[in-house]
């Protein structure tokens, strides 16, 4: 069950009744169809001419505890798992190949570039596979623990293409050449780092367990500086990187913070949860920043200069497991279902998926996939007038 409350909202009582009726109708449709949902019009004058009916199009069994899938262009998905497996599935859910590596448990998704698949394990193994066949191209083992996907930088192409990884145990960054896995540089350690790194004009950055965001030079791994956020504001989630070199993150104290990676100043802070707020924030095309909480709240924010102003919220009965954005559309994983909303003032479509649901990934604005009850599930929206 979900409720949506735009902010500010001062409608007469009849409007509240109308909104409640719309939400109830959506819930009934979701209950009856379970895996198919047609969104109701939002209580807004401006409506898109074309909307989408959302449904589960296929489910594929997985052999181990899987991480979030990664799309392979328009040709399927790659899934890593904690048994050291890497699997490719077609766009209809058919298994195409699976390879397995001993003593290389994967706790992070793969990354894909130029028809090659890259994965890094908690045992320090980094490998490259041919995306068409699963054939191993190269592998190296580093003295590190990797629990986030490789961060690819292929702007230069050829030998200039690199990947960067952060070691969870001590915050060291590694830069490897994509062609053959050669280590180009390694940064100095900082502290235990559970946060996923981000890249931008500022270089490479990650939030740390010491309550600071550390920024590194992308060329050589030199630490450029740190942005103090708060001694109790440890960060274990990913950073949202904005075009102006600012970073948005959630903290252990339930704060949403904005830090400037050029000036090394924490510019904005607001409370979004009474618990930890480690879920990586996302940003829509129209500039809304969305974050989810353990209390089942998805809050929407506009960043104006150095002020976060709340623009709306969606409330659910269970914790938010994952968030993604494409265009102005939000995808919300909670309560065993995928919820889709065209922000900021749209009705939410609910597609039931299962009990244990996590690992949300998007191919485009009408195709999503995640793991549900040990299966990879693909959800699509079909356009209609």
N, C-alpha and C positions, 0 to 999 in steps of 0.2 A: 504494500500500500504506500502511495506517495502523495504528497501535497506540494503544491508549487505556490510560492508567494513572491511576486515581484516587489521590489522596493524602490520608491515608496508606493503604497497601494491604498487609496482612499476611495473605494467604490461603494455604492449603496448596497444595502442588504440583498436586493434582488440580484445584483451582479455576483455576490458570493454564492447565492443559490445556484445561479447558472454555471459558475465555474465548478462547483461541487458536482453538479449533474454531469458535466463533461468528464470529470475525473472518474466518476462512478461508471460511466458508460465505457470508458477505456478499460477499466479494471474488469468489467464483465466480459468484454470482447477478448481480453488477454486470457481470462480464465477458460472461456469456451474454446478458443482457437489454440491456446497454449503455445504453439510455435508459429503463429501468424498474427500479424497486427496491422490494421490500417489506422493511421493517426487521425484524430478528430481535429477540426479546425481550431486554432487558438483564438482566444477572445481578443483579437487584434484586427484593426481595419485593413491592414496591408497583409494579404496572404499570397504566397506563391501560387502560380497557376498550376504547377505540377507538384504533386506530393508522392510519397512512396508507401507502398504496403510492404511491411517487413516480415520475413519468415525465415525459419531454418531451412536451408537447402540441402545440407548433408551433414552426417556425423561419421567420423572415422575413428576406430579403436586405436589406442596407443598402448605400447608395451611396457612403459615405465612412467614415472612421474615426470611430466613434460614441463618445459618452460614456455613462455609466450611464443606463438608462431611468428614467422617473418615471411612476408609475401615475396615471391619470385616473379617480379614484373606482373604479367597477367596470366602466369602459367603455374600457379600452385603455391605451396607453402613449404617452408623448412622448419622443422621442430627439433630441438635438442632435448636431452633428458638426463636425469641423474644417474642413469646406468651407463653413461658414456656413449649414448647413441645419438646419431644424427639421421633424421628421416626426411625424405622429400615426398610430398603428396601432390597429386594433380589438382586442378581447379575443380574437380568433382569429388575429391576426397580419396582417390585411388592411390595406394602406396606405390611409388615408383622405384625407390631404393631405400635401403637402410644400412648404415655402417655403424660399427660399435668399436670403442677404444677402451682397453682394459685400464682400470685405475685412473680414469679421467672423467670423474663426474662433472656434468655441466649444470650449473645453477643459473646460467644466463642464456639468453637467446643468442642466436648466431647473427652475423652480419653478412651482407651480400654485396659483391662488387664485380662487375665484368665477368659474369657467369661463374664466379667462384664464391664458395661459402667459407666463412672464417668463424671459428669457435675457440673459446678459451675456457679452461677448466679450473676448478678449485685446487687441483694438484699442480698448477703452473703450466700445464700443456697448452700450446697454441698450435692450431692446425689450419690448413687450407685444403678444400676439397673441390673437385670439379662439380659444378651444379647439375650437369646433365647426367653424370654417371655415378657420383659419389666417390670417385677415385681420389685417393690421397695425393696431393701435389707436394706438400712439405709439412713438416711438423718440428717444433722446437719445445724444449722444456726449460722454464725459467724458475728461479727461486722466488716464487710469488704465489698468491692465492687470488684468483680472478673470479668475481661473482657478478660482473656486469658485461654486457656485450662489447666487443671491440668497437672503438670509435674511429671510423674510417675517414680519411682525408685523401681524396683522389683527384683534387683539383689540378695537380700538375701532370697526372697521367704517367704511364710507364714506370720507371724507377722512382719517380717523385711521389708515387702513391704510397701512403703509409697508414698504419693503424696505431692507435694509442690505447693502452690499457692501464687500469689502476689496480694495484695490489691492495686487497682489503685489509691485510694484516698490519700494514705500516704506511699506506698512502703513497708508496712509490709509483711514479708513472714510468711506463715503458713505451718506447716508440720503435715499431718494427716496420721493415720494408715489406710491402705487400707481395712483391714478386717472389721472395724466397724466405721471409721470416727473419732476416738479419736484424739484430738489435742495433739501432742507430744511436740511441741514447737512453739513459736511465736517470730519473730525478732523485734527489735526496729524499729520505723518508720524512713524514710529518707526524702522523698519528694514525690510529686505526681509522679506516675510511670505509663506511658502509654506503656512502652516497655515490650515485652514478655521475661520471664526469660529463661536462658539456663543453662545446667548442664554439668560438666566435671570433670577431676581430681582436678581442682581448687576449686570445690564446686558448689555454685549457684551464678549466676550473672545476672544483668539486667542493661540496660541503663536507665538513668533517665532524668527528666526535668530540673535538675540542671547542665546538661552538663558533667556528670561523669558516669562511669560504677562502680557499687558497687558489691563487691564480698563477699559472706557469706560462713561460714562453713556449710557444708551439714549436719553435725551431730547434731548441736545445734542451728543454726541460728545466731551465733555470726558473726558480721561484721569483716571480715579480713582486709579490706582496700578498697580504692576507687581509680579509675584511672581517673584523670582529662583529659578531652578531649577538652573542650573549653567552656567558659561561654555562648557563643551563639550557641554551638553545641549540643543543646538538642536532646535527642534520644527518639523516640516514636515508633520505630519498633523493630523487633526481632533481636537477636544476632546470628551470625553464629559462632558456636564453632568449632575450629580446633583441631586436635589431639594433638598438642603441647601446648595446654592451652592458645592459643591466640584467641582473639575474634574480629570479623569483624562486623562493624555496619555502618549504614548511619545516617546522622545528618540533623538538620534543615537548616544548612548552605549549604547543598548539597555536603558535604564531605563524602568520604568513608574512615573509619579509622580502624586501626589495633591496638588493645591493648593487652598487655601481662598480663594475670591474675595471674601470679606468681611474676613478678617483679613490677607490678602496674605502668607500663610505657606505654604511647601511642607511638608506634613505627613507624607508617606510616600513612600518610594522603594524599589524592588526591581528586581533585574536580571532581565530576561525574554529577552534575546537577546545573543549575542556580536557582533551586527551592529546596524545601525540598526533602530529599532522605531517606524517612522512610521505604521503602520497604526492607524486610529482605533479605540479600544477600544469595546466594546458592553456592554450590561448586560441581563441577563435579569430576568424578573419576580420571581424569588426572590432577587434581589440579587447574583448572580454577575457579576463583571466579567471579560470575556474579551478577550484580545489575541493577535495572531498574529505570527509571526517569520519571518525569512528562512530559518531552519533547518527550517521546516515544523512548528513547535510552536504549538499553541493552548493557552495556559495560562489556568486559571480561578482567580479570586481572590475572597475575601470581604474587604470593608473593615469592620473593627471598630474603632471610634473612630479612631485614627490609625495603625492597623497593617494592612498587607496580608498576609493569610494564604492560602496556596495551597490550593485545594480540589480540584484535579484537572488533567488535561491530556489533549490528543489529539495524537498524533504522526503526521506524514505525511512522505512522501519528498521533497516539493518545497515551495517557499516558499508561504506563505499570501498569496493575492492580495487577498482581501476577506473581511469578516465582517459578519454581520447577525444580529439577534436579534428574535424575536417571541414573547411569552409566555416560557416556559422553553425554547424551541427555538432552537438555534443553526444558522445556515447558514454553511458554510465553503467558500470557493472556492479550490481548489488542485489542481495536477496535471491540469488540463483537465477537472475534474469538480466538481459541486456535492455537498457532503456535508451531511447533515442529521442532527442529534443532539438528542434531548430530554435536556437536562442534568439532573443532573450525572453520572448513572451509566447512560447508555443506549447501546445499540449504534448505530453510525453507518451510515446508508444512503448509498450512492454512486450518483450519476447521471452517467454519462459525457456530456460536452458537446462536446469538440473539443480542439484544440491550444492556440490562443491565446484564453484565457478571462479576462474581467475585467468590472468594472462591475456588481456585484450590487445588486439592488433588490428590495424586498418590497412586495406589495400587502397581504397578510395572512399569517396563519400557515401557509397551505397554497398560496400562489402566489408564485413568485419568477421574476425575469427577469434576464438578463445578456447580454453580448455574447460570442459564440463564433465565431471564424473568420469575422468580417465579417457575422455574422447575429445578429439578436435572437432569443434562445431563451427560451421560457416553460416553466417546470417547475411541475407541480401535484401535490399529494398528494390521493389519493382515499381517504376514510375507509372503514374496514371493521372489523368486529368481530374 
